Amino acid sequence: MTTDSAISLPGESPAPIPSAQTAPIARSLGLLAAGVLILLWVYAVYRLGTLWYSSQDYAYGWFVPLL
């Protein structure tokens, strides 16, 4: 008799695959992290925009976020 975990008895449901269950969670955590980083970047550009607008020395600052 083999002890293979892939074989299930009749009437039993097969064991769930862990990677199939954790994939949506990992994807949503990745999207959440990307969203937070984008929001922080937008906030930094917003805060620095007044400096870039008012000072002639930093007028090139509007092109820096594009790099």
PELINBEL-V89585 format. One record per helix or strand of 3 or more residues. SS is the DSSP state (alpha for helix, beta for strand). FROM is the first residue (numbers start at 1). TO is the last residue. If there is no record, write none. Layout:
ss={SS | SS}
from={FROM | FROM}
to={TO | TO}
This chain:
ss={alpha | alpha | alpha}
from={18 | 56 | 61}
to={54 | 58 | 64}
